[in-house]
Amino acid sequence: MARSGKTLSELFLPSGAKSSRPQRPRSVADSPAIQAIWDVICTIPRGQVSTYGAVARAAGLPGRARLTGYALRMAPKGIDLPWHRVVGAGGRIAFPKSSLQHREQAKRLRAEGIEVKEGHVNRTYIADLDPI
């Protein structure tokens, strides 16, 4: 039996009908949620930080703090995201203390005048973000 190259839903839906299942973006950059998170991260002012959860809420994605981390991980090298301005809950740098990423984030934050003590940023540096 020859394969038609169609999905099961295409084979069993009436001709011209569309599946109610949303189409997956072709790449991460095509995802509106990821784009919204990147847009919010770009609004974090120099000398301030925000948390993964606050970024997600400002992007209209409450409860999706892990998606913020995923969006940062999947960001193409060509875009200039201020990734170092995103910290964990309570101002904690999320990377392991002995990691190169932890040291790099702390270095970048200090270069912007943000105090970093024992892997934590003082709450006074945490910005309130407006929804986009």
N, C-alpha and C positions, 0 to 999 in steps of 0.2 A: 504494500500500500504506500503510495507516494505521500510525502508530507506537504501540506499546503503552505506552511510558513505562518499560519495564523495562530493566534492564541485561542484557548478554549472558549473564552467569552466571545471572541469574534466569530467562532464557528457556530455557537448556539444562540446568539442574539439575532433577532429578525434583521433583515437587510436594512441598512441605514440607521439602525438603533445604536446608541452609544452606551458603553458601560458606565455605571454610576461611580465606579472606582476612579479616583483622581489619578491622572498621569504623573509618573515620577519625572522630576527634572532630569535633563540629560547630564547635567553636571551639578556639583554643589553650588557653583556660582549662579546657576539658574533658579535656585530655590529662593522664593520671596522671603521666607523666614530667615535664612542665612544672610541675605542682603540686608534685611532690617536690622539684624544684630550688628553687622559690620557698620551700618550707618550710625547706629547708636554709639558704638565704640569710638567712632571718629568724632563724636561730640563731647567726649570726656575732656574737660579743660586740662591744659598743661598745669602740673603742680597739684592735681587731684586724681583720685582713683574712684572706681566703682566696683561693685561686686558682680559676680556672675549672675546672681539672681536679679539684681536691680537692672542690669543690662537687658535681661530677658523680659522683665516687666515693661521697661521703657519701649521695647520693640513690639509690645503687644502680645507677648508670649509668657504670661505668668506661669510659674511653676516649671519653667524649662531652663533652669540654670545650667544643666548639663549640655543643653544644645548650644549655649554660649561657648562652653569649652570646646565643643566639637567644631563650631564655626571658626574659632581661633586656630585650632589644629589644622583645619582644611583650607585656610586662607592661602591663596597663591602667593608666591614669593614677591611678585611684581606689585602687589598693593601695599601701601605704607600704612598699616594699621598700628595704632599705639597700643599694642597688645599688653605691654607692661603696666598699663593703667587699670587693668582688670585683675582684681584679687578675690580671694575666697571670702566667705562669711566672716564678719568681724575684722576684716582687714588683713587676713592671713595670706601670705604668698602660698599658692597651692602646690608648687613644685617641692619635691623633697629637699630638705636643707642642704644636703651634700651635693646636689646636682648643679651642673653648669647653668641650667635655665634659672634656678633660684638665684644664683650669684648675679647673673645677667640682669634679671628683673630688679633686684635690689639696687644694683649699680645704676640702672636707668632711672629708677625712682629717685634715688639720692641726687642724681644729676639735675632733676627737676625741682629740688628743694624739699622733697618729701622725706620725713624721718622714717627710717626702717630700723626697728629694734627687734632682734631675735626672730626675724621673719614676719613681723607684724607691722602694719601701718597704723598710726594713730587715727582714731575715728574722725578727728577734725579734718582729715584730708579726703574723707569719703564724700563724693558729690551726690547731690540729689539730681536725678535725671528726669527730664520731662518725656512723656511718651511721644513717639514720632507719628 
